[in-house]
């Protein structure tokens, strides 16, 4: 690279000595001398790593002449390393929005005309696979522009494989070569992790924690002193993100990536590499390779039992399978045995009972029965001595057997479900009873949700010996057990997330006895009556998410919460019996999402200028006495979305864009909606359209978004 830069610069000056014999240090000195008295602008495209940047940077003189160096990179770490001065900055180029992608697609495919109605569904499916990348969108548009508009089947065929359709396209072939280089540049341990992504179906949202637990079970994560395997796996994901090999599909308000996707072109490369190495196979019409180690079955089991099962199979995952596992039990699917399995992921499978044959898989590290109808776990599960993850989330299991205590290597135990309706209900969350002695599982990182009112509070005392816990969820906590739970929580120095709810919504939670809160606590969910807001909450410097629901406090909680420096997401449901909320200037400096629900006595909300400067989403619902839009809402200049649910007409009508006296207060907000629950669904209206506000045509979609926002106590 240094040699190339020198040759470019040398063209601008008289002929110089031969550069071929110079080493890098000599070239850097010569470049610096040539540029020392010049004002220069140098653009470097596609810098791969930090050493490469540093080698170039050392050749650039800082001569105070307003010179600039611009670079592009797909590695965020390179971008950060290049920005060391006060005036340096980097710009993250995001994919095109769905709207802009559609505009570009139609302009290139239909020569500026609109998409034909009979092709729109297919075209949007194709566009989704382009991932918002302009180069891919333009290339596939060039292919489609030559297709017969009357032959829908030809257009549908394109959706099957973008890679095949753009073969021979020079721009896209070059992109594929770069992506092959991106893979080759990965360190060895990341190559296995990256190839593993091919096990998921096309366009699948890969859940963050699911992927981490699968990597651990597969043995991909190399241990590092002072860090848990989960933390090391997190760093692997960050590096893949930084290298632009995966992208975030969903992100929480506080910036946590919840799920990932891999671009279609990259996915083709990953699938090819995986098959070359016999690493991963998909269920399809051909026979499975004898040496394949990982298998995913999508949609149907009909063909699986007719094939010879690979003798080296280590992992089996199913996705969207409609067939019942009662009709296709594991012994029938795999008559030759799968004794080497370490991963069995049956998430979403049609399964009514615990598959007893699973306990013969003695090497199993990961077992998921999530989203199944399994009601009971057999005591024979004790045979799975290597099990690290047992995922029963959204199953129908309500009690774990005593034999679960034999699973000494268990790190993740999830057993709960949510019943989501129009509004959050106190008893919408269901957890499980666990046996006495659960503290013997000393490696547990995540334990949720467990019933607290067992053994006269003995269980709450046990928790104090589980100092490796990062996430803890309890429900049905009695007031008299609060002191014991507080004592236990104080010992959990690694705790990041804590959720607790009372036995009934009018029963008191007593958490006032914590003298020193877990120092790294980031997410706190308190569900139930509080006599006072626990004093230690205001000391949580790392807190990013706080839910307070059914608290019924007599004093305004904002006084104690507004100083939390890193709080990003705050939800308040029946938290306060007072008539007003006051957001003071300088309060909640990092807050991005605020939800206020069913404050029955609330009549006014005041927002001082300088309060909540980062707020992006504001949701207010079921506050029947609140008849004026929050005073000072116009100061919230970063607002992107305001939603009102089942609020009085006296508040809504003045906000209408056609002459509403208060519309100017929300005129700067791109999206403002009000909704009413009617006939089992949401009627959603917009308050930002010109002229008469119109009924939204996306009620069902907005109902789904609305429901996921108010889930109580997600850990």
C-alpha positions as CSV (number, residue, x, y, z in Angstrom):
1,X,0.0,0.0,0.0
2,X,2.8,2.4,0.9
3,X,4.5,1.7,-2.5
4,X,1.2,2.4,-4.3
5,X,0.7,5.7,-2.5
6,X,4.3,6.7,-3.3
7,X,3.8,6.0,-7.0
8,X,0.7,8.1,-7.1
9,X,2.4,11.0,-5.3
10,X,5.5,10.7,-7.4
11,X,3.6,11.5,-10.6
12,X,3.0,15.0,-9.2
13,X,6.7,15.8,-8.8
14,X,9.9,15.5,-10.9
15,X,11.3,12.0,-11.5
16,X,12.9,10.6,-8.4
17,X,15.1,7.7,-7.4
18,X,14.0,4.1,-8.1
19,X,11.4,3.1,-5.4
20,X,11.5,-0.6,-6.0
21,X,14.6,-1.1,-3.8
22,X,13.2,1.0,-0.9
23,X,11.8,-0.6,2.2
24,X,8.6,0.6,3.9
25,X,10.4,2.9,6.3
26,X,12.3,4.6,3.4
27,X,9.1,5.0,1.5
28,X,7.3,6.6,4.5
29,X,10.1,9.1,4.9
30,X,10.1,10.0,1.2
31,X,6.3,10.4,1.2
32,X,6.4,12.6,4.3
33,X,9.1,14.8,2.6
34,X,7.1,15.1,-0.6
35,X,3.9,16.2,1.3
36,X,5.5,18.3,4.0
37,X,5.0,21.7,2.3
38,X,1.8,20.7,0.5
39,X,-1.9,20.9,1.3
40,X,-3.2,17.4,0.4
41,X,-6.4,15.4,0.3
42,X,-5.8,11.6,0.2
43,X,-8.7,9.1,-0.2
44,X,-8.0,5.5,0.8
45,X,-10.6,2.9,-0.2
46,X,-11.2,-0.3,1.8
47,X,-8.6,-0.4,4.5
48,X,-8.8,-3.8,6.1
49,X,-6.9,-3.6,9.4
50,X,-5.4,-1.3,12.0
51,X,-1.7,-2.1,11.2
52,X,-2.5,-1.3,7.5
53,X,-3.9,2.1,8.6
54,X,-1.0,2.8,11.0
55,X,1.6,2.1,8.3
56,X,-0.1,4.7,6.0
57,X,-0.8,7.2,8.8
58,X,2.9,7.4,9.8
59,X,3.7,8.6,6.3
60,X,1.3,11.6,6.4
61,X,2.8,14.8,7.8
62,X,0.7,16.9,10.1
63,X,1.7,20.2,8.6
64,X,-1.2,22.4,9.8
65,X,-2.2,23.3,6.2
66,X,-5.7,21.9,6.4
67,X,-4.8,18.6,4.9
68,X,-7.2,15.7,5.1
69,X,-7.1,11.9,4.8
70,X,-10.4,10.1,4.1
71,X,-10.7,6.3,4.2
72,X,-13.4,3.7,3.8
73,X,-13.4,0.5,5.7
74,X,-15.8,-2.3,6.6
75,X,-14.1,-2.7,10.0
76,X,-15.4,-0.4,12.7
77,X,-12.2,-0.8,14.7
78,X,-10.2,0.6,11.9
79,X,-12.5,3.6,11.7
80,X,-12.2,4.2,15.5
81,X,-8.4,3.9,15.3
82,X,-8.2,6.5,12.6
83,X,-10.1,9.1,14.6
84,X,-7.7,10.3,17.2
85,X,-7.7,14.0,16.8
86,X,-10.3,16.5,18.2
87,X,-11.8,17.1,14.7
88,X,-11.7,13.5,13.5
89,X,-14.9,11.7,13.0
90,X,-16.3,8.6,11.2
91,X,-19.6,8.1,9.5
92,X,-21.4,4.8,9.5
93,X,-23.0,4.2,6.2
94,X,-26.3,2.5,6.9
95,X,-28.3,0.4,4.5
96,X,-31.1,2.2,2.5
97,X,-34.4,2.4,4.3
98,X,-37.2,0.2,2.9
99,X,-38.8,3.2,1.3
100,X,-35.6,4.4,-0.4
101,X,-34.8,0.9,-1.5
102,X,-38.2,0.6,-3.1
103,X,-37.8,3.9,-4.9
104,X,-34.4,2.9,-6.3
105,X,-35.7,-0.5,-7.2
106,X,-38.7,0.8,-9.1
107,X,-36.7,3.5,-10.9
108,X,-34.1,1.0,-12.2
109,X,-36.5,-2.0,-12.8
110,X,-39.5,-0.2,-14.4
111,X,-37.6,2.8,-15.8
112,X,-39.2,5.2,-13.3
113,X,-42.6,3.8,-13.5
114,X,-44.6,2.2,-10.7
115,X,-44.4,-1.6,-10.0
116,X,-47.3,-3.5,-11.5
117,X,-49.8,-4.7,-8.8
118,X,-49.4,-8.4,-9.8
119,X,-45.6,-8.2,-9.3
120,X,-45.4,-6.1,-6.1
121,X,-45.4,-9.0,-3.6
122,X,-42.7,-10.8,-5.5
123,X,-40.6,-7.7,-6.0
124,X,-40.8,-6.8,-2.3
125,X,-39.6,-10.3,-1.5
126,X,-36.7,-9.9,-3.9
127,X,-35.9,-6.5,-2.5
128,X,-35.8,-7.8,1.1
129,X,-32.9,-10.1,0.0
130,X,-31.0,-7.1,-1.3
131,X,-30.6,-6.0,2.3
132,X,-30.7,-2.3,1.6
133,X,-27.4,-2.4,-0.4
134,X,-27.6,0.0,-3.4
135,X,-25.1,-2.0,-5.5
136,X,-27.1,-5.3,-5.1
137,X,-30.4,-3.5,-5.7
138,X,-29.2,-1.9,-8.9
139,X,-27.7,-5.2,-10.1
140,X,-30.8,-7.3,-9.5
141,X,-32.9,-4.5,-11.0
142,X,-30.9,-4.7,-14.2
143,X,-31.7,-8.4,-14.4
144,X,-35.4,-7.9,-13.8
145,X,-35.7,-5.1,-16.3
146,X,-35.2,-7.6,-19.0
147,X,-37.9,-10.0,-17.8
148,X,-41.3,-10.3,-19.4
149,X,-43.8,-8.3,-17.2
150,X,-46.5,-10.8,-18.1
151,X,-44.6,-13.9,-16.9
152,X,-44.9,-13.9,-13.1
153,X,-43.2,-17.3,-12.8
154,X,-40.0,-15.9,-14.3
155,X,-40.0,-13.1,-11.7
156,X,-40.7,-15.6,-8.9
157,X,-37.7,-17.7,-10.0
158,X,-35.4,-14.7,-9.4
159,X,-36.5,-14.6,-5.8
160,X,-35.2,-18.2,-5.3
161,X,-31.5,-17.3,-5.8
162,X,-30.2,-13.8,-6.2
163,X,-26.6,-15.2,-6.5
164,X,-27.5,-17.3,-9.6
165,X,-29.3,-14.4,-11.3
166,X,-26.4,-11.9,-11.0
167,X,-23.7,-14.4,-12.1
168,X,-21.6,-12.6,-14.6
169,X,-22.4,-9.2,-13.3
170,X,-19.0,-7.6,-12.9
171,X,-19.9,-5.4,-10.0
172,X,-21.5,-8.2,-8.0
173,X,-18.7,-10.6,-8.9
174,X,-16.2,-8.2,-7.5
175,X,-18.4,-7.9,-4.4
176,X,-18.3,-11.7,-4.0
177,X,-14.5,-11.7,-4.3
178,X,-14.3,-9.1,-1.6
179,X,-16.6,-11.2,0.6
180,X,-14.4,-14.2,0.1
181,X,-11.5,-12.1,1.2
182,X,-13.4,-11.0,4.2
183,X,-13.9,-14.6,5.2
184,X,-10.3,-15.5,4.5
185,X,-9.2,-12.6,6.7
186,X,-11.0,-14.0,9.7
187,X,-9.0,-15.6,12.6
188,X,-9.5,-19.3,12.8
189,X,-11.9,-19.3,15.8
190,X,-14.2,-16.8,14.1
191,X,-14.3,-18.8,10.8
192,X,-16.1,-21.7,12.6
193,X,-18.5,-19.2,14.3
194,X,-19.3,-17.5,11.0
195,X,-19.8,-20.7,9.0
196,X,-22.3,-21.8,11.7
197,X,-24.7,-19.1,10.6
198,X,-25.5,-21.1,7.5
199,X,-27.5,-23.5,9.7
200,X,-30.3,-20.9,9.9
201,X,-32.9,-20.5,7.2
202,X,-32.9,-17.7,4.6
203,X,-33.9,-14.3,6.0
204,X,-34.1,-15.8,9.5
205,X,-33.6,-13.5,12.5
206,X,-30.8,-15.1,14.6
207,X,-31.5,-14.4,18.2
208,X,-28.5,-13.0,20.1
209,X,-28.4,-15.3,23.2
210,X,-29.5,-18.3,21.3
211,X,-26.5,-18.0,19.0
212,X,-24.2,-17.5,22.0
213,X,-25.5,-20.6,23.7
214,X,-25.2,-22.7,20.5
215,X,-21.6,-21.6,20.0
216,X,-20.7,-22.6,23.5
217,X,-22.3,-26.0,23.1
218,X,-20.4,-26.5,19.8
219,X,-17.1,-25.7,21.5
220,X,-16.3,-22.7,19.3
221,X,-15.5,-20.3,22.1
222,X,-12.0,-20.2,23.4
223,X,-11.8,-19.5,27.2
224,X,-10.0,-16.4,28.4
225,X,-8.9,-15.7,32.0
226,X,-11.2,-13.4,33.9
227,X,-14.0,-13.6,31.4
228,X,-17.0,-16.0,31.2
229,X,-17.4,-18.0,28.0
230,X,-20.6,-15.9,27.3
231,X,-18.6,-12.7,27.5
232,X,-16.0,-14.1,25.1
233,X,-18.7,-15.1,22.7
234,X,-20.2,-11.6,22.9
235,X,-16.8,-10.3,21.8
236,X,-16.9,-12.6,18.8
237,X,-20.3,-11.3,17.8
238,X,-19.0,-7.7,18.1
239,X,-16.1,-8.5,15.9
240,X,-18.3,-10.0,13.2
241,X,-20.5,-6.9,13.4
242,X,-17.5,-4.6,13.2
243,X,-16.2,-6.4,10.1
244,X,-19.7,-6.0,8.5
245,X,-20.1,-9.7,8.1
246,X,-23.4,-9.7,10.0
247,X,-25.8,-6.9,10.7
248,X,-28.2,-6.1,13.5
249,X,-31.8,-7.1,12.7
250,X,-33.3,-5.9,15.9
251,X,-31.9,-3.6,18.6
252,X,-33.3,-2.6,22.0
253,X,-33.8,1.0,23.0
254,X,-30.6,0.8,25.1
255,X,-28.6,-0.4,22.0
256,X,-28.4,-4.1,22.8
257,X,-28.6,-6.2,19.6
258,X,-31.4,-8.6,20.0
259,X,-31.0,-10.5,16.7
260,X,-28.9,-10.6,13.6
261,X,-29.1,-11.3,9.9
262,X,-26.6,-12.2,7.3
263,X,-26.8,-10.8,3.8
264,X,-28.0,-13.1,1.0
265,X,-24.7,-12.9,-1.0
266,X,-22.6,-13.6,2.1
267,X,-25.0,-16.5,3.0
268,X,-24.3,-18.2,-0.3
269,X,-20.6,-18.1,0.5
270,X,-21.1,-19.4,4.0
271,X,-23.3,-22.3,2.8
272,X,-20.7,-23.2,0.1
273,X,-17.8,-23.2,2.6
274,X,-19.8,-25.2,5.1
275,X,-20.6,-27.9,2.6
276,X,-17.0,-28.0,1.5
277,X,-16.0,-28.8,5.0
278,X,-18.9,-31.2,5.8
279,X,-19.7,-28.8,8.6
280,X,-23.4,-28.1,8.0
281,X,-26.1,-29.6,5.8
282,X,-29.7,-28.5,5.1
283,X,-32.6,-31.0,4.6
284,X,-33.3,-31.0,0.8
285,X,-33.8,-33.4,-2.0
286,X,-30.2,-34.8,-2.2
287,X,-28.7,-37.4,0.1
288,X,-26.8,-36.1,3.2
289,X,-23.0,-36.3,3.2
290,X,-21.9,-39.2,5.4
291,X,-19.5,-37.0,7.3
292,X,-21.7,-34.0,7.8
293,X,-21.6,-32.9,11.5
294,X,-24.5,-30.4,11.7
295,X,-28.0,-30.7,10.2
296,X,-31.0,-28.3,10.0
297,X,-34.4,-29.5,9.0
298,X,-36.8,-26.8,7.6
299,X,-40.6,-27.1,7.3
300,X,-41.1,-30.9,7.1
301,X,-39.8,-34.2,8.5
302,X,-41.3,-36.2,5.6
303,X,-38.0,-36.8,3.9
304,X,-35.8,-37.0,6.9
305,X,-36.6,-40.6,8.0
306,X,-36.1,-41.9,4.5
307,X,-32.4,-40.9,4.4
308,X,-29.3,-42.4,5.9
309,X,-28.4,-40.4,8.9
310,X,-24.8,-39.1,9.0
311,X,-22.8,-41.1,11.5
312,X,-20.8,-38.1,12.7
313,X,-23.9,-35.9,13.4
314,X,-23.2,-33.5,16.3
315,X,-26.1,-31.0,16.0
316,X,-29.7,-31.1,14.9
317,X,-31.9,-28.0,14.6
318,X,-35.5,-27.8,13.3
319,X,-37.2,-24.7,11.9
320,X,-40.9,-24.2,11.2
321,X,-41.5,-28.0,11.0
322,X,-45.3,-28.6,10.7
323,X,-45.1,-32.4,11.2
324,X,-45.8,-33.7,14.7
325,X,-42.8,-35.3,16.5
326,X,-45.3,-37.8,17.9
327,X,-45.7,-39.2,14.3
328,X,-41.9,-38.8,13.7
329,X,-40.2,-39.6,17.0
330,X,-36.4,-39.4,17.2
331,X,-35.8,-43.2,17.1
332,X,-37.9,-43.3,13.9
333,X,-36.2,-40.3,12.3
334,X,-32.7,-41.6,13.3
335,X,-32.9,-45.4,13.5
336,X,-29.1,-45.8,13.4
337,X,-28.7,-43.6,16.5
338,X,-27.4,-40.1,17.1
339,X,-25.4,-40.7,20.2
340,X,-22.8,-38.1,19.3
341,X,-25.3,-35.2,19.4
342,X,-24.3,-32.2,21.5
343,X,-27.0,-29.9,20.3
344,X,-30.7,-30.7,19.9
345,X,-32.8,-27.6,19.2
346,X,-36.5,-28.5,18.8
347,X,-37.8,-24.9,19.1
348,X,-41.3,-24.6,17.8
349,X,-41.7,-28.3,17.1
350,X,-45.1,-29.9,17.4
351,X,-44.2,-31.8,20.6
352,X,-46.7,-32.7,23.4
353,X,-44.5,-34.7,25.7
354,X,-40.9,-34.8,26.8
355,X,-39.0,-37.0,24.3
356,X,-37.8,-39.7,26.6
357,X,-35.2,-41.0,24.2
358,X,-33.3,-37.7,24.5
359,X,-31.8,-38.9,27.9
360,X,-29.7,-41.4,25.9
361,X,-27.8,-38.6,24.3
362,X,-25.2,-38.5,27.0
363,X,-23.0,-35.9,25.2
364,X,-25.8,-33.4,24.9
365,X,-24.9,-29.8,26.0
366,X,-27.9,-27.9,24.5
367,X,-31.5,-28.9,24.7
368,X,-34.3,-26.5,23.6
369,X,-38.0,-27.3,23.9
370,X,-39.0,-23.7,23.5
371,X,-42.4,-23.0,22.1
372,X,-43.5,-26.6,22.4
373,X,-46.5,-28.0,24.4
374,X,-44.3,-30.1,26.7
375,X,-45.8,-30.1,30.2
376,X,-43.5,-32.2,32.3
377,X,-39.8,-32.9,32.4
378,X,-38.9,-36.5,33.3
379,X,-36.6,-37.3,36.2
380,X,-34.4,-39.3,33.8
381,X,-33.0,-35.9,32.6
382,X,-30.4,-36.4,35.3
383,X,-28.5,-38.6,32.8
384,X,-27.6,-35.5,30.8
385,X,-24.6,-34.7,32.9
386,X,-23.0,-32.5,30.2
387,X,-26.1,-30.3,29.7
388,X,-25.3,-26.6,29.7
389,X,-28.5,-25.0,28.4
390,X,-32.0,-26.2,29.1
391,X,-34.5,-23.9,27.3
392,X,-38.1,-24.4,28.3
393,X,-39.3,-20.9,27.5
394,X,-42.9,-20.7,26.3
395,X,-43.4,-24.4,26.9
396,X,-46.1,-25.6,29.4
397,X,-43.7,-26.8,32.1
398,X,-44.7,-25.5,35.5
399,X,-42.4,-27.5,37.8
400,X,-38.9,-28.9,37.5
401,X,-38.1,-32.3,38.9
402,X,-35.7,-32.8,41.8
403,X,-33.3,-34.7,39.5
404,X,-32.5,-31.4,37.7
405,X,-30.0,-30.8,40.5
406,X,-27.8,-33.5,39.0
407,X,-27.0,-31.2,36.0
408,X,-24.0,-29.6,37.6
409,X,-22.7,-28.1,34.3
410,X,-26.0,-26.2,33.7
411,X,-25.4,-22.5,32.8
412,X,-28.7,-21.4,31.4
413,X,-32.1,-22.5,32.8
414,X,-35.1,-20.7,31.2
415,X,-38.6,-21.8,32.0
416,X,-41.3,-19.1,31.6
417,X,-44.0,-17.8,29.3
418,X,-45.9,-14.6,28.7
419,X,-49.6,-14.3,27.7
420,X,-49.7,-11.1,25.8
421,X,-53.1,-9.4,25.3
422,X,-54.2,-5.8,24.6
423,X,-52.6,-4.5,27.8
424,X,-50.1,-5.9,30.3
425,X,-51.8,-8.0,32.9
426,X,-50.3,-8.7,36.3
427,X,-50.5,-12.4,36.1
428,X,-49.5,-12.7,32.4
429,X,-46.2,-14.2,33.3
430,X,-45.9,-17.8,34.2
431,X,-42.7,-19.3,35.7
432,X,-41.8,-22.6,37.4
433,X,-41.3,-24.2,40.8
434,X,-37.7,-25.4,41.4
435,X,-36.6,-28.0,43.9
436,X,-34.8,-27.1,47.1
437,X,-31.0,-27.3,46.6
438,X,-31.0,-25.3,43.4
439,X,-28.0,-23.4,44.7
440,X,-26.0,-26.5,44.0
441,X,-26.0,-25.5,40.3
442,X,-23.1,-23.2,40.9
443,X,-22.3,-22.5,37.2
444,X,-25.8,-21.0,36.5
445,X,-25.6,-17.7,34.7
446,X,-29.3,-17.2,34.0
447,X,-32.2,-18.5,36.2
448,X,-35.7,-17.3,35.4
449,X,-38.5,-17.3,36.3
450,X,-38.8,-19.2,39.6
451,X,-41.6,-19.2,42.1
452,X,-40.4,-17.4,45.2
453,X,-43.0,-18.5,47.8
454,X,-41.6,-22.1,48.3
455,X,-40.3,-23.7,51.5
456,X,-41.2,-20.8,53.7
457,X,-38.6,-18.5,52.1
458,X,-35.7,-21.1,52.2
459,X,-35.3,-20.8,48.4
460,X,-34.7,-17.1,48.6
461,X,-31.9,-17.7,51.1
462,X,-30.3,-20.3,48.8
463,X,-30.0,-17.8,46.0
464,X,-27.4,-15.9,48.0
465,X,-24.9,-18.8,47.3
466,X,-25.3,-18.4,43.5
467,X,-22.9,-15.6,43.0
468,X,-22.3,-16.4,39.3
469,X,-25.8,-15.4,38.3
470,X,-26.0,-12.7,35.7
471,X,-29.8,-12.8,35.3
472,X,-32.4,-13.6,37.9
473,X,-36.2,-13.6,37.6
474,X,-38.5,-14.4,40.5
475,X,-42.3,-14.2,40.9
476,X,-44.8,-14.6,43.7
477,X,-42.6,-13.0,46.3
478,X,-44.2,-12.5,49.7
479,X,-43.5,-9.4,51.7
480,X,-42.0,-11.4,54.6
481,X,-39.4,-13.0,52.2
482,X,-38.2,-9.6,51.0
483,X,-35.5,-9.3,53.7
484,X,-34.0,-12.7,52.8
485,X,-34.1,-12.0,49.1
486,X,-32.4,-8.6,49.7
487,X,-29.6,-10.4,51.6
488,X,-29.1,-12.8,48.8
489,X,-29.1,-10.2,46.0
490,X,-26.4,-8.3,47.8
491,X,-24.1,-11.3,47.3
492,X,-24.7,-11.4,43.6
493,X,-21.9,-9.1,42.5
494,X,-22.2,-10.2,38.9
495,X,-25.9,-9.6,38.5
496,X,-26.9,-7.6,35.4
497,X,-30.6,-8.2,35.3
498,X,-33.1,-8.6,38.2
499,X,-36.9,-9.1,38.0
500,X,-39.3,-9.6,40.9
501,X,-43.0,-9.6,41.3
502,X,-45.4,-10.0,44.2
503,X,-48.0,-12.7,44.7
504,X,-50.8,-10.3,43.7
505,X,-50.7,-6.8,42.4
506,X,-51.9,-5.2,45.6
507,X,-49.4,-7.1,47.7
508,X,-46.3,-5.4,48.8
509,X,-42.8,-6.1,47.6
510,X,-40.2,-5.3,50.3
511,X,-36.9,-4.6,48.8
512,X,-35.8,-1.8,51.1
513,X,-33.1,-3.9,52.9
514,X,-30.4,-3.8,50.2
515,X,-27.6,-1.7,51.5
516,X,-25.3,-2.2,48.5
517,X,-26.8,-2.9,45.2
518,X,-25.1,-5.2,42.7
519,X,-22.5,-2.9,41.1
520,X,-23.2,-4.0,37.5
521,X,-27.0,-4.1,37.6
522,X,-28.3,-2.8,34.3
523,X,-32.0,-3.9,34.0
524,X,-34.5,-3.9,36.9
525,X,-38.1,-4.9,36.8
526,X,-40.3,-4.4,39.9
527,X,-43.8,-5.7,39.5
528,X,-46.1,-5.1,42.5
529,X,-46.9,-2.7,45.3
530,X,-44.1,-0.6,46.9
531,X,-44.5,1.2,50.2
532,X,-41.6,3.4,49.1
533,X,-39.2,3.5,46.2
534,X,-36.2,1.5,47.3
535,X,-33.4,4.0,48.2
536,X,-30.7,2.1,46.4
537,X,-32.3,2.5,43.0
538,X,-31.0,6.0,42.7
539,X,-27.4,4.8,43.1
540,X,-27.5,2.5,40.0
541,X,-25.0,4.2,37.8
542,X,-25.1,1.4,35.2
543,X,-28.9,1.2,35.0
544,X,-30.2,1.3,31.4
545,X,-33.7,-0.2,31.8
546,X,-36.2,0.2,34.6
547,X,-39.8,-1.1,34.8
548,X,-42.0,-0.1,37.7
549,X,-45.5,-1.5,37.6
550,X,-48.4,-1.5,40.0
551,X,-46.2,0.3,42.5
552,X,-48.9,2.7,43.7
553,X,-46.4,5.1,45.3
554,X,-47.5,8.1,47.2
555,X,-44.5,10.2,46.2
556,X,-43.4,11.2,42.7
557,X,-40.7,8.6,41.8
558,X,-39.2,10.9,39.2
559,X,-37.4,12.9,41.9
560,X,-35.3,9.9,42.7
561,X,-34.9,8.5,39.2
562,X,-34.0,11.6,37.1
563,X,-30.4,11.6,38.1
564,X,-29.7,8.1,36.7
565,X,-27.0,8.9,34.2
566,X,-27.4,5.9,31.8
567,X,-31.1,5.1,32.0
568,X,-32.4,4.6,28.5
569,X,-35.7,2.9,28.9
570,X,-38.3,3.7,31.6
571,X,-41.8,2.2,31.9
572,X,-44.2,3.3,34.6
573,X,-47.5,1.4,35.0
574,X,-49.8,2.5,37.9
575,X,-46.6,3.6,39.6
576,X,-47.9,6.7,41.3
577,X,-51.2,7.9,42.8
578,X,-50.4,11.6,42.5
579,X,-51.9,14.2,40.1
580,X,-48.8,15.4,38.3
581,X,-45.5,14.4,36.9
582,X,-42.6,16.9,36.6
583,X,-39.6,16.3,34.4
584,X,-36.9,18.8,35.5
585,X,-34.3,20.4,33.4
586,X,-31.2,18.2,33.2
587,X,-33.1,15.1,34.3
588,X,-32.9,11.8,32.5
589,X,-29.9,12.8,30.3
590,X,-29.8,9.5,28.4
591,X,-33.5,8.4,28.3
592,X,-34.7,7.4,24.8
593,X,-38.0,5.5,25.5
594,X,-40.6,6.5,28.1
595,X,-43.9,4.7,28.7
596,X,-46.6,6.0,31.1
597,X,-49.6,3.7,31.6
598,X,-52.7,3.9,33.8
599,X,-51.8,6.6,36.2
600,X,-55.4,6.9,37.4
601,X,-55.0,10.3,39.1
602,X,-52.6,11.9,36.7
603,X,-53.9,15.3,35.4
604,X,-50.8,17.1,34.2
605,X,-47.3,16.3,32.9
606,X,-44.7,19.1,32.8
607,X,-41.4,18.8,30.8
608,X,-38.9,21.5,31.4
609,X,-36.6,22.6,28.6
610,X,-33.4,20.5,29.0
611,X,-35.2,17.5,30.4
612,X,-34.9,14.2,28.5
613,X,-32.8,15.6,25.7
614,X,-32.3,12.2,24.0
615,X,-35.9,11.0,24.2
616,X,-37.0,9.3,20.9
617,X,-40.3,7.5,21.8
618,X,-43.0,8.6,24.2
619,X,-46.0,6.3,24.9
620,X,-48.9,7.4,27.1
621,X,-52.0,5.2,27.7
622,X,-55.1,4.8,29.8
623,X,-54.5,8.0,31.9
624,X,-58.2,9.0,31.9
625,X,-57.8,12.3,33.7
626,X,-54.9,13.6,31.6
627,X,-56.7,15.9,29.1
628,X,-53.8,18.1,27.9
629,X,-50.7,17.0,26.0
630,X,-47.6,17.2,28.2
631,X,-46.6,20.8,28.7
632,X,-43.1,21.3,27.2
633,X,-43.3,18.4,24.8
634,X,-42.1,20.8,22.1
635,X,-38.7,20.9,23.9
636,X,-38.2,17.2,23.0
637,X,-36.5,17.9,19.7
638,X,-35.2,14.3,19.2
639,X,-38.7,12.7,19.4
640,X,-39.4,10.3,16.5
641,X,-42.6,8.7,17.8
642,X,-45.4,9.6,20.1
643,X,-48.3,7.2,20.7
644,X,-51.5,7.6,22.7
645,X,-53.6,4.6,23.7
646,X,-57.1,4.9,24.9
647,X,-56.7,8.5,26.0
648,X,-59.4,11.2,26.4
649,X,-60.7,13.0,23.3
650,X,-60.0,16.3,25.1
651,X,-56.3,15.5,24.7
652,X,-56.4,14.0,21.2
653,X,-58.7,16.5,19.4
654,X,-56.4,19.6,19.8
655,X,-53.5,17.6,18.3
656,X,-55.2,17.1,14.9
657,X,-53.2,18.6,12.0
658,X,-56.3,20.4,10.6
659,X,-56.4,23.3,12.9
660,X,-55.9,21.7,16.3
661,X,-54.7,24.4,18.7
662,X,-52.0,22.1,20.2
663,X,-50.8,20.5,16.9
664,X,-47.8,22.8,16.8
665,X,-46.5,21.2,20.0
666,X,-46.0,17.8,18.2
667,X,-45.5,19.2,14.7
668,X,-41.8,18.4,14.8
669,X,-42.4,14.7,15.5
670,X,-42.3,12.4,12.4
671,X,-44.9,9.9,13.7
672,X,-47.8,10.6,16.1
673,X,-50.6,8.1,16.6
674,X,-53.6,7.6,18.7
675,X,-55.3,4.2,19.2
676,X,-58.4,2.7,20.7
677,X,-59.0,-1.0,21.6
678,X,-62.2,-2.0,19.9
679,X,-63.7,-5.4,19.0
680,X,-60.5,-7.3,19.8
681,X,-58.1,-5.1,17.8
682,X,-56.6,-1.7,17.7
683,X,-58.0,1.1,15.6
684,X,-54.9,3.3,14.8
685,X,-55.0,6.9,13.6
686,X,-52.3,9.2,12.5
687,X,-51.9,12.8,13.6
688,X,-49.3,13.9,11.1
689,X,-51.1,13.7,7.7
690,X,-52.0,16.9,5.9
691,X,-55.7,17.8,6.1
692,X,-58.0,15.4,7.8
693,X,-56.2,12.8,9.9
694,X,-56.6,9.4,8.4
695,X,-57.1,5.9,9.8
696,X,-54.0,3.8,9.6
697,X,-54.1,0.9,7.3
698,X,-51.5,-1.0,9.4
699,X,-53.6,-1.7,12.6
700,X,-52.5,-5.4,12.8
701,X,-48.8,-4.5,12.5
702,X,-49.1,-1.7,15.1
703,X,-50.9,-4.0,17.5
704,X,-48.0,-6.4,17.4
705,X,-45.5,-3.6,18.0
706,X,-47.6,-2.3,20.8
707,X,-47.8,-5.7,22.5
708,X,-44.1,-6.4,22.5
709,X,-43.4,-3.0,24.1
710,X,-45.2,-3.7,27.3
711,X,-44.2,-7.2,28.2
712,X,-43.6,-7.2,31.9
713,X,-40.3,-8.2,33.5
714,X,-38.4,-9.5,30.5
715,X,-34.9,-10.4,31.7
